[in-house]
Amino acid sequence: MGYTIITATVKAVHFTTDFEKVSEELSKLVTDAIGQGWEPQGGVAIGLTQATHQPFMFQAMVRN
């Protein structure tokens, strides 16, 4: 069984966070991974990078 985390970094635009754009980017990445045999596990999560505290979204994926 394989396990991977797909991430997409959220860009701050004019002091706001564009979660809509990054969710579209993550959706495309996850859809591509599904086409390669990966399956999403759980829901999408949001985190912060340690160095710059920049938000990102991620999705855990597994495949047999």
A tleap script that builds the chain and sets N, CA, C and O, in Angstrom:
source leaprc.protein.ff14SB
mol = sequence {
  NMET GLY TYR THR ILE ILE THR ALA THR VAL
  LYS ALA VAL HIE PHE THR THR ASP PHE GLU
  LYS VAL SER GLU GLU LEU SER LYS LEU VAL
  THR ASP ALA ILE GLY GLN GLY TRP GLU PRO
  GLN GLY GLY VAL ALA ILE GLY LEU THR GLN
  ALA THR HIE GLN PRO PHE MET PHE GLN ALA
  MET VAL ARG CASN
}
set mol.1.N position { 0.853 -1.178 0.000 }
set mol.1.CA position { 0.000 0.000 0.000 }
set mol.1.C position { 0.896 1.236 0.000 }
set mol.1.O position { 1.895 1.281 0.718 }
set mol.2.N position { 0.543 2.232 -0.798 }
set mol.2.CA position { 1.258 3.503 -0.850 }
set mol.2.C position { 0.473 4.597 -0.158 }
set mol.2.O position { -0.753 4.534 -0.067 }
set mol.3.N position { 1.183 5.595 0.328 }
set mol.3.CA position { 0.565 6.718 1.024 }
set mol.3.C position { 1.263 7.991 0.582 }
set mol.3.O position { 2.492 8.035 0.513 }
set mol.4.N position { 0.497 9.020 0.286 }
set mol.4.CA position { 1.078 10.300 -0.088 }
set mol.4.C position { 0.189 11.431 0.413 }
set mol.4.O position { -0.991 11.233 0.701 }
set mol.5.N position { 0.768 12.600 0.509 }
set mol.5.CA position { 0.030 13.814 0.859 }
set mol.5.C position { 0.161 14.766 -0.327 }
set mol.5.O position { 1.274 15.062 -0.761 }
set mol.6.N position { -0.957 15.244 -0.851 }
set mol.6.CA position { -0.960 16.228 -1.931 }
set mol.6.C position { -1.217 17.584 -1.299 }
set mol.6.O position { -2.174 17.749 -0.543 }
set mol.7.N position { -0.358 18.566 -1.610 }
set mol.7.CA position { -0.518 19.895 -1.021 }
set mol.7.C position { -0.635 20.970 -2.094 }
set mol.7.O position { -0.116 20.824 -3.201 }
set mol.8.N position { -1.311 22.027 -1.753 }
set mol.8.CA position { -1.410 23.216 -2.598 }
set mol.8.C position { -1.259 24.422 -1.678 }
set mol.8.O position { -1.984 24.542 -0.691 }
set mol.9.N position { -0.332 25.305 -1.991 }
set mol.9.CA position { -0.060 26.465 -1.144 }
set mol.9.C position { -1.025 27.599 -1.463 }
set mol.9.O position { -1.278 27.911 -2.627 }
set mol.10.N position { -1.551 28.202 -0.421 }
set mol.10.CA position { -2.482 29.319 -0.551 }
set mol.10.C position { -1.680 30.601 -0.717 }
set mol.10.O position { -0.779 30.873 0.076 }
set mol.11.N position { -1.992 31.382 -1.725 }
set mol.11.CA position { -1.326 32.664 -1.947 }
set mol.11.C position { -2.146 33.784 -1.314 }
set mol.11.O position { -3.365 33.841 -1.474 }
set mol.12.N position { -1.472 34.660 -0.603 }
set mol.12.CA position { -2.147 35.824 -0.029 }
set mol.12.C position { -2.180 36.923 -1.087 }
set mol.12.O position { -1.147 37.273 -1.657 }
set mol.13.N position { -3.348 37.455 -1.343 }
set mol.13.CA position { -3.513 38.499 -2.348 }
set mol.13.C position { -4.127 39.722 -1.665 }
set mol.13.O position { -5.242 39.656 -1.149 }
set mol.14.N position { -3.396 40.833 -1.664 }
set mol.14.CA position { -3.882 42.085 -1.066 }
set mol.14.C position { -4.385 41.864 0.371 }
set mol.14.O position { -5.468 42.322 0.737 }
set mol.15.N position { -3.600 41.169 1.157 }
set mol.15.CA position { -3.898 40.926 2.563 }
set mol.15.C position { -5.109 40.025 2.786 }
set mol.15.O position { -5.630 39.965 3.900 }
set mol.16.N position { -5.561 39.332 1.764 }
set mol.16.CA position { -6.620 38.340 1.935 }
set mol.16.C position { -6.076 36.998 1.464 }
set mol.16.O position { -5.077 36.948 0.746 }
set mol.17.N position { -6.712 35.941 1.854 }
set mol.17.CA position { -6.275 34.603 1.483 }
set mol.17.C position { -7.238 34.039 0.458 }
set mol.17.O position { -8.449 34.024 0.677 }
set mol.18.N position { -6.701 33.573 -0.665 }
set mol.18.CA position { -7.521 33.090 -1.778 }
set mol.18.C position { -7.734 31.578 -1.683 }
set mol.18.O position { -7.156 30.811 -2.453 }
set mol.19.N position { -8.578 31.159 -0.722 }
set mol.19.CA position { -8.847 29.742 -0.545 }
set mol.19.C position { -9.617 29.160 -1.727 }
set mol.19.O position { -9.483 27.973 -2.023 }
set mol.20.N position { -10.413 29.970 -2.400 }
set mol.20.CA position { -11.166 29.463 -3.549 }
set mol.20.C position { -10.218 28.994 -4.653 }
set mol.20.O position { -10.399 27.914 -5.216 }
set mol.21.N position { -9.218 29.803 -4.955 }
set mol.21.CA position { -8.275 29.440 -6.011 }
set mol.21.C position { -7.466 28.206 -5.631 }
set mol.21.O position { -7.277 27.309 -6.454 }
set mol.22.N position { -6.991 28.156 -4.400 }
set mol.22.CA position { -6.170 27.012 -4.002 }
set mol.22.C position { -7.007 25.735 -3.919 }
set mol.22.O position { -6.491 24.647 -4.176 }
set mol.23.N position { -8.279 25.847 -3.566 }
set mol.23.CA position { -9.120 24.648 -3.542 }
set mol.23.C position { -9.331 24.111 -4.950 }
set mol.23.O position { -9.421 22.898 -5.141 }
set mol.24.N position { -9.411 24.994 -5.936 }
set mol.24.CA position { -9.510 24.546 -7.332 }
set mol.24.C position { -8.211 23.852 -7.759 }
set mol.24.O position { -8.248 22.826 -8.439 }
set mol.25.N position { -7.065 24.412 -7.358 }
set mol.25.CA position { -5.770 23.812 -7.682 }
set mol.25.C position { -5.639 22.428 -7.036 }
set mol.25.O position { -5.210 21.472 -7.682 }
set mol.26.N position { -6.014 22.332 -5.755 }
set mol.26.CA position { -5.939 21.057 -5.054 }
set mol.26.C position { -6.898 20.048 -5.680 }
set mol.26.O position { -6.566 18.869 -5.800 }
set mol.27.N position { -8.071 20.499 -6.074 }
set mol.27.CA position { -9.041 19.614 -6.722 }
set mol.27.C position { -8.461 18.993 -7.989 }
set mol.27.O position { -8.641 17.801 -8.239 }
set mol.28.N position { -7.772 19.795 -8.782 }
set mol.28.CA position { -7.154 19.276 -10.006 }
set mol.28.C position { -6.067 18.259 -9.680 }
set mol.28.O position { -5.975 17.220 -10.334 }
set mol.29.N position { -5.237 18.552 -8.667 }
set mol.29.CA position { -4.174 17.633 -8.271 }
set mol.29.C position { -4.750 16.305 -7.765 }
set mol.29.O position { -4.236 15.236 -8.095 }
set mol.30.N position { -5.813 16.378 -6.965 }
set mol.30.CA position { -6.441 15.170 -6.429 }
set mol.30.C position { -7.105 14.374 -7.555 }
set mol.30.O position { -7.005 13.147 -7.585 }
set mol.31.N position { -7.771 15.052 -8.469 }
set mol.31.CA position { -8.400 14.370 -9.603 }
set mol.31.C position { -7.358 13.640 -10.447 }
set mol.31.O position { -7.589 12.510 -10.876 }
set mol.32.N position { -6.217 14.278 -10.686 }
set mol.32.CA position { -5.132 13.624 -11.423 }
set mol.32.C position { -4.631 12.387 -10.672 }
set mol.32.O position { -4.384 11.344 -11.276 }
set mol.33.N position { -4.485 12.515 -9.356 }
set mol.33.CA position { -4.010 11.388 -8.553 }
set mol.33.C position { -5.011 10.238 -8.561 }
set mol.33.O position { -4.611 9.074 -8.599 }
set mol.34.N position { -6.296 10.544 -8.525 }
set mol.34.CA position { -7.327 9.504 -8.594 }
set mol.34.C position { -7.196 8.740 -9.910 }
set mol.34.O position { -7.339 7.518 -9.936 }
set mol.35.N position { -6.924 9.458 -10.999 }
set mol.35.CA position { -6.716 8.834 -12.302 }
set mol.35.C position { -5.516 7.893 -12.319 }
set mol.35.O position { -5.433 7.008 -13.171 }
set mol.36.N position { -4.580 8.083 -11.374 }
set mol.36.CA position { -3.390 7.240 -11.269 }
set mol.36.C position { -3.568 6.121 -10.238 }
set mol.36.O position { -2.617 5.414 -9.904 }
set mol.37.N position { -4.794 5.972 -9.741 }
set mol.37.CA position { -5.083 4.884 -8.814 }
set mol.37.C position { -5.073 5.242 -7.343 }
set mol.37.O position { -5.276 4.365 -6.502 }
set mol.38.N position { -4.841 6.517 -7.000 }
set mol.38.CA position { -4.855 6.946 -5.609 }
set mol.38.C position { -6.297 7.180 -5.154 }
set mol.38.O position { -7.151 7.539 -5.964 }
set mol.39.N position { -6.570 6.979 -3.866 }
set mol.39.CA position { -7.895 7.215 -3.287 }
set mol.39.C position { -7.765 8.196 -2.124 }
set mol.39.O position { -6.894 8.028 -1.271 }
set mol.40.N position { -8.627 9.226 -2.079 }
set mol.40.CA position { -8.583 10.181 -0.971 }
set mol.40.C position { -8.941 9.499 0.349 }
set mol.40.O position { -9.779 8.598 0.383 }
set mol.41.N position { -8.310 9.930 1.413 }
set mol.41.CA position { -8.594 9.431 2.758 }
set mol.41.C position { -8.950 10.608 3.645 }
set mol.41.O position { -8.134 11.506 3.849 }
set mol.42.N position { -10.159 10.608 4.171 }
set mol.42.CA position { -10.588 11.711 5.024 }
set mol.42.C position { -10.866 12.963 4.207 }
set mol.42.O position { -11.005 12.900 2.986 }
set mol.43.N position { -10.945 14.077 4.873 }
set mol.43.CA position { -11.251 15.334 4.202 }
set mol.43.C position { -10.026 16.177 3.950 }
set mol.43.O position { -8.917 15.818 4.344 }
set mol.44.N position { -10.231 17.290 3.297 }
set mol.44.CA position { -9.163 18.255 3.040 }
set mol.44.C position { -8.860 18.983 4.353 }
set mol.44.O position { -9.770 19.313 5.114 }
set mol.45.N position { -7.587 19.225 4.604 }
set mol.45.CA position { -7.171 19.932 5.812 }
set mol.45.C position { -6.388 21.188 5.432 }
set mol.45.O position { -5.867 21.302 4.322 }
set mol.46.N position { -6.319 22.112 6.365 }
set mol.46.CA position { -5.572 23.352 6.168 }
set mol.46.C position { -4.492 23.429 7.245 }
set mol.46.O position { -4.752 23.145 8.415 }
set mol.47.N position { -3.284 23.812 6.846 }
set mol.47.CA position { -2.176 23.944 7.785 }
set mol.47.C position { -1.414 25.233 7.523 }
set mol.47.O position { -1.769 26.003 6.630 }
set mol.48.N position { -0.367 25.464 8.305 }
set mol.48.CA position { 0.506 26.626 8.135 }
set mol.48.C position { 1.943 26.131 8.020 }
set mol.48.O position { 2.361 25.252 8.774 }
set mol.49.N position { 2.706 26.696 7.071 }
set mol.49.CA position { 4.123 26.359 6.981 }
set mol.49.C position { 4.816 26.881 8.236 }
set mol.49.O position { 4.418 27.906 8.790 }
set mol.50.N position { 5.848 26.178 8.680 }
set mol.50.CA position { 6.527 26.579 9.915 }
set mol.50.C position { 7.323 27.871 9.758 }
set mol.50.O position { 7.288 28.733 10.635 }
set mol.51.N position { 8.034 28.004 8.653 }
set mol.51.CA position { 8.930 29.156 8.494 }
set mol.51.C position { 8.188 30.464 8.252 }
set mol.51.O position { 8.478 31.473 8.895 }
set mol.52.N position { 7.229 30.450 7.323 }
set mol.52.CA position { 6.566 31.702 6.928 }
set mol.52.C position { 5.121 31.798 7.386 }
set mol.52.O position { 4.470 32.821 7.172 }
set mol.53.N position { 4.619 30.761 8.005 }
set mol.53.CA position { 3.214 30.709 8.449 }
set mol.53.C position { 2.247 30.951 7.303 }
set mol.53.O position { 1.187 31.551 7.484 }
set mol.54.N position { 2.624 30.476 6.115 }
set mol.54.CA position { 1.760 30.600 4.946 }
set mol.54.C position { 0.780 29.427 4.931 }
set mol.54.O position { 1.203 28.277 5.049 }
set mol.55.N position { -0.523 29.694 4.789 }
set mol.55.CA position { -1.488 28.599 4.799 }
set mol.55.C position { -1.355 27.706 3.569 }
set mol.55.O position { -0.953 28.157 2.497 }
set mol.56.N position { -1.700 26.430 3.744 }
set mol.56.CA position { -1.771 25.502 2.625 }
set mol.56.C position { -2.887 24.506 2.888 }
set mol.56.O position { -3.299 24.308 4.032 }
set mol.57.N position { -3.374 23.883 1.826 }
set mol.57.CA position { -4.411 22.856 1.937 }
set mol.57.C position { -3.795 21.537 1.516 }
set mol.57.O position { -2.936 21.497 0.635 }
set mol.58.N position { -4.238 20.450 2.152 }
set mol.58.CA position { -3.691 19.159 1.766 }
set mol.58.C position { -4.732 18.049 1.874 }
set mol.58.O position { -5.735 18.169 2.578 }
set mol.59.N position { -4.455 16.960 1.147 }
set mol.59.CA position { -5.342 15.803 1.088 }
set mol.59.C position { -4.482 14.550 1.173 }
set mol.59.O position { -3.558 14.387 0.377 }
set mol.60.N position { -4.762 13.674 2.110 }
set mol.60.CA position { -4.073 12.393 2.214 }
set mol.60.C position { -4.649 11.449 1.152 }
set mol.60.O position { -5.855 11.441 0.902 }
set mol.61.N position { -3.766 10.653 0.530 }
set mol.61.CA position { -4.177 9.714 -0.516 }
set mol.61.C position { -3.476 8.366 -0.270 }
set mol.61.O position { -2.337 8.332 0.196 }
set mol.62.N position { -4.162 7.261 -0.587 }
set mol.62.CA position { -3.572 5.920 -0.496 }
set mol.62.C position { -3.872 5.162 -1.783 }
set mol.62.O position { -4.805 5.488 -2.517 }
set mol.63.N position { -3.052 4.137 -2.037 }
set mol.63.CA position { -3.372 3.210 -3.117 }
set mol.63.C position { -2.754 1.861 -2.798 }
set mol.63.O position { -1.739 1.765 -2.108 }
set mol.64.N position { -3.388 0.830 -3.314 }
set mol.64.CA position { -2.898 -0.538 -3.102 }
set mol.64.C position { -1.942 -0.934 -4.201 }
set mol.64.O position { -1.425 -2.051 -4.196 }
savepdb mol mol.pdb
quit
